[in-house]
Amino acid sequence: MPMDDRSTFSYKSPNVFGRIAVAWKLIIGLRGQELQSVGSWIERNYAQSGRVVGFIRFVGWAVKSMLVDIPNALVGVTFAKPMSKVSYWLAADNPVKNHPWASQPNARLPEACEVVVIGAGFTGAACAYHWSKRNGGQMVLLEMNEAASGASGRNEGVVVMGRFHAYVKKMMLDDLPRVRPDLDSAQRERLAEKFAEAYVRAAYKNADYDLSRPFATRGFGVDYARVGWVQGQTDDSQDYLDYSVRESYEKGLRRLGLGRAEAGPGIDRHEGRVRVEDTGDRYAVHTNRGTITARYVINATESYTAALHPEFIGKLVPIQTNAAFAEGGPAAMKEHVAMGGPNSWFGKHPDGVILGTGGITLDYTQAGRIRPSRFLTNYIITEIQHIFGHSPMHVFREWSCTAGFTDDEYPIVGLLDGKNQYIIAGMCGSGSGVHFNGARHVVDHILGIEGPDDYPEQFFSPTRVLDPEAHLWPE
């Protein structure tokens, strides 16, 4: 149904043949990735029932979904042919596409610089952002595709400070028996509490500052009251944060790695795999466009990390999420309010609805793949229609992305090799604030700038993931 005909739409329940047709189409459209997610779905929704009962409950849910709920929800819903796999965000014009070669075909990489950042997503951009305000020499930002072409450009479209304290603690408690079998339950409880406190202190640091004012001057609407931000502010937490955030934003976003500035960051697109070689007092970063030597390297590669550093294979894994965008959507949905539950997320925009879900673990060689699931798109539409009432939609974008996950779902921020190579990773798809403050922490550490240690090694060091027995755990 064309979206122009929404005003004439009236819901009519599908007959039995229509329901069977929808169910059959769903079944023959299932692929390995949907079947792979069954285990995580049962664990997330029916863990208290045990494996056998949980599986039976899942089968009952699946039958009801395919014969009743999804056919009901799809009345008035259409899908574009062909379907675009470009995300809602990446469909916009890219002012730095193929930079600098788009405008300078004969441009060459610099032979040497102070810092190379690998990856130009949220993390890499945040590194360039903070570096450009510190006058620390030349930084080069490398990206194998285009800026924000990975998970950063295929996201929910919501700036989040991080996860809740209780959830971080739960994930640590789930993983501590594996990595710290020497502890009893009470000791694990105390240790998980410390990890959760450290995470919240670091991730929510940026929420202490009201970003609405500097964003508003550049045409972005940010209303903390409207979307539920409640954050106490104390005098002792403001001084350093004001320097970290206000100083940067009030001088403009234009220099955030999107062009080569004198003594500032530049972004260079390359194709193919990067290789980092330790040459003693410097690093040689090899790309297909040449080699750059640098005193420092920052890995901002998230789910691609294991391809660059094999020691992370099986320890920092890509987990795929599925997303879509549809014109239309329920009138009862309020715009610019992020919503969701354990199995899905969604939000209303002026021109439609963005929706998603996920949780499929991939091999590290599959990081960044785009393989959306129509079944999952149908499921989320069902969730939306159930909550907000039935309305027509026209889905014309479906995409996927891969976020980097550790077993404990706790970030990695710090030195990778004990020398001058850093890593910021393991954000688990919910770390806008962790990216920003983590990048500030690493940049200031490189430049020797004094400030709060928001990412102590005993919590955030990569050895926690790579070698738990050698890791210096907090007392």
N, C-alpha and C positions, 0 to 999 in steps of 0.2 A: 504494500500500500504506500503510495507516495505520501511524504510527510505533509504535503499541502492539504491532504484529505483528513487530517487528524480531527478536525471539528465535526466531521460526519461519522466518526468511528463509534461503533457500538459493539460491546463484547457479546460474543455468541459462543457458548461452550462447544468444543469439538465433539463430533459423534465418535462411536467406538472404532469405526474404520479409520478415522483421522488420527485417533490416539495410537492405534496399532502401526499406522504408517510412520508417525513420528518416532515411536519406540524402535521400529526396525531401522530407520535411518540413523538413529543414535547408536544402535548396536553395531551396524556395519561400518560406522565411522570411527569406532574406538580404535586407538593405536596403543602401542606399547607404553607410551608415556602416561596415558590414563590408567592402564592396568597397573603400572608401577606405583601409582599414587594410592592404590587401595589400602595398602598397609598403613601408611601415614594417616589416611582418613579414619580408619578404624581406631588407631591409637589416639587420635585427637578427639574423636567423638564418643567412642564406646570403650575406653580403656578400663573403666571400672567393671565392665561386664565379663572380662576374660576373653581369650582368643576365640573360642568356639561360639559362645553367645554373641560376642561382638561381631563375628563374621555373619551370623544369622541375621542380626539386626541390620547389618550393612546390606545384605541381599534384599531384605524387606524394604529398606529405604530406596535402593536402586530401582526395584520394580515399581514402587509407588511413584518415584520421580519420573520414570520413563513413560508410564502409562497415564499418570494423572497430572502431576504438578507441572512438568515441563510442557506437555501439550496445552494445558490451560494457559500457561504464561506466554506461549509463542503465538497466540491468536493476535493478529495485528502486527507481528514482528517480522521484518524482512531483512534479508542479508544481501549485500551488494555482490554482484558478479561482474568482473573479478573483485576479490576482496583485497584491499591494501594491507600490507604487512608493515607499513611505516607507522611508527607510533604517533599519537596525537601531537606530541611535543616536537618530534623531529620533522614533522610535515611543514613546519615554519621555515622561512628563509634562513640560511646559515651564512652570516656575514664573514665567517672565517673558513669557509669551505676550501679544502686543499691549500691551506695557507702554509708557506708563502708562495707556493708554486703557481697558484692560479693567476697571480699578478706578476710573478717573477719566475718564469719558466726555467731560467738558468741559475736560480738561487742554490746556494750550497750550505750545508750545515756548518756551523762554526767548528773549528778544530778543537777548541778548548773552552771551558766555562767553569764557573764555580760549582754549580749544582745542575744535575740532570734529573728531571722528574719524568718518570715513565707512566703515562696514562693521563689523559685530559678529561676525566670525568669530574664529579664533585670534588674528589680528594685532590687530584692534580690541580684543578682550578683554584681550590682553597690554598694550596701551597703557593701558587703564583700570586694569589691575592695578597697573602701576608708578606711574601718576599718583596713584592713591589713597593711596600711601604717602609722597608727597612734599609734600603741602600746597601745591600750586601754583595754586590757584584752581579755578574750575569747568570741568569737561570734559563735553561732551555727546557721546554715542555714538549715531550714526544708523544705522539698519538698514532697508532697503527691504522686507524680508519679516519674518523672525523671527531671533533670535539663533542663530548657527551653522547657518542654513538652507542655506548654500551648501556649498562643498567641505568646510568644517570639520565639518559635521554629516553628511557622507556619505563618511567616510574609512575607512581600514583599521582604525582603532581602536588604532593603535600610536604611542606617543610616540617620535619619532626626533630625534636631534640634527642630522642632516643627511646628506649623501652622503659617500662615502669619498673620500679624497685622490686616488686613482688615477682614479676616475670623473670627478671635477671637472676634473682635468688633461686627460683625454681629450676632454671636451666643449669645453674651451677650445681645444685643439689643432685640433679639427675646424672651429672657427669663425674662428680667427685668420687664415687665408689670405684670408678674405672681408673682414675689417675692418682687417687690417694687412698688405696685400700688399707693403709696403715691407720687411718682415722676411724674413730667410732662415730655413731650417728650424731651425738652432741657436738663433737669437734667439727664434723662436716657442716652442721647447722651454723656454727659460729663463723666458720671460714666462708661459707656462702653469703652470709650476712655482710661480711667485710667486703667481698667482691661486689656485691650489689651496691653498697654505699660508695665504693670507689667509682663505680660506673656512673651512678647518678650524679655524683659531684662533678665529674668531668663532662658528661654529656649535656647536663642541664645548665652548665655555666653560661651558655649563650642565651638561655631563656631569661636570665636576670636582666637583660637589656632589652628595652622596648624598641624593636626594629621598625615599628610602623612609621616613625618620623622620617628617617633617611630613605626608606623605601617609597614613602608617599611622594617625596620630592621628585622621584623618577617614574611616577605613574603607576606604581604598584599598590594595590589595596591590601593592607594588612590590619586586621582588627582582631586583637587578641580576645576581647570580650565576646565577640560574636562566635568565635570558634572554640571558646572554652579554655583559653589560657589563664591559669591562675598561678602566679609566681611571686613569692615574697621577695622583697629587695632589702638588702641591708647595706649600710655604708661601707663596711669592710670588704664587701665583695665587688664593689663598683669600680674602684680606681683602675685596677689592671684591666678589667673587662672593657671599660670605656676606651682605653688605649687600643685594645685588641679589635674592637668592633667599630666604635664611632669614628675613630681616626681614619679607618679604612673606608667606610661607606661614605662619609661626608666629602671625601676627595674624589669620589666617583667610581663607578663600576667599569668604566670603559677600558681601563688598563688591566683588567683581570686576565692577563695572559693572552689577550686577543690581538696582539700586535707586538712587534719588537720595539721596546723602548730602551733608551740609553740606560745601561746598568740595571735594566729590569728584565722581566720574563718575556720570552717569546714562545710561540707555539709552532711546532713543526710537525707536519704530517709525514709519515713514512708508511711503507707497506712491508708486511712480513714480520718475522719474529726478531725481537731485540735480544742481544746477549751482553751480559755485564761481565767484564773481566777485571779482576783485582790485579793491578800492576805495581803494587807497593804503596806509594804515597798518593796514588790517584787511581781512578777507575777508567777503563776504556769501555765505552758503551757502543757496541757495534750494531749498525742498522744497515738496511739495503741501500741507503743513501750516503753511507759513510760512517766514520767513527768519530765520536766526540770523547775527549778526555775531561774528567771532572774530579774535583776533590770530594764531592759528595753525590750520592745517588739516593733518591726517594722513590720507592716502589709504591705506586698508586694504582695497582693493577687488579685488585680485588679478585673476582672469580677467575681471572687469567693468570694469577700468580703462580700456580703450579706448573704452567707451561714455561715460565721463565726461571723458576726455582724448583727443581724436581723434589726437593726435600719436603715440599708442601703437598705432594700428591697424597690424597686420602686424608689430609689434615686441614686443608682449606678448600672446600669443595664447592662447585657451582650448583646452585639450586634454582631451578627454573620457575618463574612465575608467569601467569597468563593474564593478558589484559585485552580490552576492547573499548571502542568508542562508538556510541550510537546517537543519532539524532533523535530528538523527542525525549521521552521519559516522563515519569509521573509529575504532575504539577505540584503535588504535595512535597516533593523533595526541595529542600532549601539549597540555593546555590552556595558554592564555596565552603561547604561544611563536609569535612571528611567523615565518612561513616564506614562501619564494617563490623564483622564478628569473627569468630574463630576460623571460618571457612571462606570468607570473601571480604572485599572492600569496594566502595563505590562513592561517587560524588557527582553532584550536578554542576554543570557549567552553562553559560548562557546559550551555547549552541548544542547542548546535548548532555549525555551521561558518560562518564568514564567508569569502568568496572574491571575488577580483576580478582584473581585468586592464584594459588600456587603451592609448591612444595614438592617438586619432582627432582630428586638428586641425579645429577649427570656425571659422566666421566669428565675429567679435567680437559680432555681434548674437545669436548662439546661446549665449552664455555663460549657464551655469546651467540649461540645458535638462535634462530628465530623460527619457532615451530609451534604456533598457537594451537589451542585445543578448542574445537567447536563445542564439544560436550561441556567443557567448563564454562564457556561463554553462555550457553543455554542455561546452565545451572545458576549462574549469578543473576541472569535476567529473571529467573524464577524467584530468587531471593528478593529482588527489588520489587517485583510485581506483588509478591505476597505481603511485603511490609507497607508499601505505599499505595497500593491499588493498581488496577490494570490500566495500561496506556500503550499506545502503539510506539514502536521504535524502528529505526532503520540502522542496522549495524553496517558500518562501512570501513572500519579499521579493526584488525585483530593482530596482536603482536605478542611477543614474549621477551623475557630478558633473564639473565642469570646473575644472581647475587652471590657473594662469597660468604660461606658459612663455616665456622669451626664447630667441633663436637659440642663444646659448651656454650656456643652462640655468644661468645664474649670477644670484644675487639682485640686486635693486635696493633699496638702503637709503640714503636721504639726501634732500637738498633737491631739490625738483622745479623750482622757479622762481627759485632764487637768493635768495629772500627768506624767507618763513616758511611755505611749503607743502611738506610732506614726503610721501614715498612709501615704503612697505615692500611689495615685490611680487617676483614671479618666483621663487617657492619651488619650483616644478615638482613639487608634490605630496609633497615630502619635507623639510619644513622646520619641524617643531615647535620645535626649538631655535633656528633662525634667527628665527622669529617672536618668540619670547620675548626673546632677547637683542637683536634688532633694535629691538623696541619699547622696551626699556630704554635703548638707545643714543639713540633719537630723543627720548624723554621727558627724559632727562638733558641732552641738547643744548639742548632748549627752555628748560630751567630753569637752564642754565649750571652744571650740576654737573660737577665735574672727575672724570675717570675714564679708563680705557683706551679708546683709539680703535679699537674692534673693526671698524669699517666705514669705512676710509679712502676718500676720494673717488676716488682713482685706480683703485680696484677696484670700488666699489659704486655710484658716481654714476650716475643715470639717463642722463647724456650718453653713457655707454659704449654704450647701446642706441639712443638717439635720434639722436646725431650722432657716430659714431666718429671722424671726422676732427677734430672740435673737442675731443674728450675728452683730458684730460691723463693719458696712460698712464704707468704706473710705468716707471722706467728698466730 
